[in-house]
């Protein structure tokens, strides 16, 4: 038996398999068979129990949901819950089933959308952090400490959203800044290499060449020639 709970008011907490979650209005809890669950001081709730005759089928349907998450706009889901209650009271099994399927699909869509938005917000925060410190040495452990997650998980999440590792993204920003310095200042290649946080000029030239198929000096020279003509 699976249990779906939607909390209508804030207050108290739920503990699922030893992990504590703060309850707020719009939170959803999925209780799987075998889970150890209890709640403290919660308020009004809607509860639905789903009994499945096949364990694999249950995992396919409910395994996509986390045990606990928040719907930031749960009005539609609450209206569906009311429909389910009304259908049950009037013994309308067909209407109840339809509303149950619609409820699950709506929760799934909103959860997946929130996950996508969370990934974008997370990637944007990491990008900003790197951009503001592009000339400094930033390790995965530094990022893990800053964003309170394991460094392997952080790198995987960032790459899923951007297609780059944090290290590759920093190199990309450094090359972009180097091009800006080459185009707008009279700084030497050595000075630009230092300003952009490269460990030495040779490494800077090598990275720049691999990225732009040209050396920094020739890039500047070529740009100056274009401006003359």
N, C-alpha and C positions, 0 to 999 in steps of 0.2 A: 504494500500500500504506500503510495506517495501522497504527501500532503502539501498543498499550496496555501500559504497564508499571506494576506495583504493587510498590513497594519494601517488603520485609519487615522491614528493620532500618534504624536511623539511621546516618548517617555519609556524608561526602562531599557532592558537589553535582552537579547537572546544569546544562548550559548549552544553552538553546534559542534559536536565532536571536540569539545575543549576550547573552541575558538569563540571569543566574545564579540558580539555585534551590537552597536547602539541602535535602538529603534527610533525611527522618525516616520512621520506620515508619508505613505507612499512606498515604504519598504516592502519587499517581497521575500518570503522565505520558502525554499523548497526542502521538504523533509523527505529524504530517501529511506528505503527500508534498511534497517540496521543502524541508522544514525542515532546518536545520543543527543537529544535536544531538550532544552528547557528554557523558559523565559521568565523574567522577573519584572513585575510592575508594568506589564503592557496594558494597553487600553483596548478600544474597540477594534475588532478584526473581522475579516471575512475568511472563512476556511472552506477548502474543497479537498476531498479525499479522492484519489484515483487508484482503483484496484486494477492491476494488470495480471493477466494469466501467463505472461511470458516475460522472464527476466530481461532477455535481450531486447525485446520490444520496449520495455520500460526504460532501459538505458538509452535507446535510440531517441525516444521522445523527450525524456527529461534530463538526459545526460548533458545536453547543450546548455543547460541553465546552471549558474552557480548556486550555492546553498543560500546565499543572502545577497541582495543588491537593492538599490533604490530606483524607483521610477520617478523621474522628476515631474511628470505630469500623468497622474494615474486616474484622471476623471473618467476616461473611456472604459478603463478596466473596472472601475467601481460600478459604473452603469451596467456593465456586463454581469458583474456579480449580482446586482439587484435583479437582473433578468433571470439569472439562474435560480435565485430564491423564489421568484414569482412562478417560474415554470415548475419548480419542485412542489410548491404549495398547490398548484392547479393540476398536478400530475401530468404535465405536458413533457413527456420524456424526449420527444423529438426536439422541441424548442430548447430544452435543457442541454441536450447534446450539442446542438448547433452553437449555442452560446459558449459552452465549454471549449469547443474547438476554436472559436473566434477569440476567446480570452487567451488561450495559450499562444495562438499565432500573433496576437497583438503584443503580448509580453515579450515574445521571442524577437519580433521586429524592433521593438523599442530598446531592448537590451543590446542587440547587435549594433544598432545605430549609436547608442551611448558608448559602446566599446570602440567603434570607429572614431567617434569624436574625441574620446579619451586618448587614443593613440596619437591623433593629430595634435592635441593640446600638449601631450607629453613631449612629442618630437619637437614642437615649436619651443618649448621651454629649454630643452637640451641644446637646440640650435642657438638660442639667444645666449645661453651660458657660455658656449664655445666661442661665439662671435665676439662677446665682450672681453674674452681672454685669449684671443686668437694667437697672441705673441708669447703666451706663457705655456709651460709644459703642463698638459692636463692628462692624467692617467685615467684608466677605467675605474680604478679604485676611488679616485677623486670624485668622479661622476656618481659612482655608486653611493658614496657617502653623502653627496649633495642631494641626491634624489631618493635616498632611503630604500635602495633595492640592491639585489645581488648583481655584480658587474656582468655576469653572463646573461642574465635576464634582461638587463638594461640594454646591452649591445644588441641582443636579438630583437627587442621591441623597436629600437631606433632604426635598425636595418630594415625591418619589415615595412616601416612607414616611409623611409627615405631612400632605400636601396644602397645606403652607405654605412660604414661603421663610423662611430664618433671620430676615430683617428683620421679616416679618409675625409670626413667632412671638414675637420680642422685644416687638413692639407689644402683642400679646395678653397677655403676661406683665405688661407695664407697666400696662395697663388693669386687669388683675386686682388688682395691688398697689395701684393708685390707689383702687379700690373698697374694698379692705380698709382703707386709711387713712381714707377718707371715712366708713366705718361705725364705726370703732373709735377714732378720735382727733378732737381739736378743731383739727387743723392746717388752715391756710387752703389754698385752691385753689392759690395761688402756691407755697406750701411743698411741697405734694404733687406739683405739677408738677416741681419741682426734685428732690425725693427720687426720683422715678420716672424721671429722666433725660431728660425732654423739654426741647427747646432753649429753649422759652419757653411762657408760660401760654396764649397764644392758640392755639398749635399743640396743646397738651395738650387744651384745651377742644374744639377741632375734631375731634381724633382720638377723644376720649371720646364726643362726640355721634354721630359716624358709627358707632361701635361699639355704643352703648347707646341711641341715639335719645333722649337726654336730656343736659342739661349736667351737669357734676359738682356744681354748687351745687344744682340741682333734684333730682338723685339723692339727695344727702344730706338735703335738706329733705323729700323724699317719704318717705324711710326713717324719719326722725324722727317724722313724722306717723303712720306705720303703727305705730310703737312706742308712741306716746301712746294710740292707740285700741285 
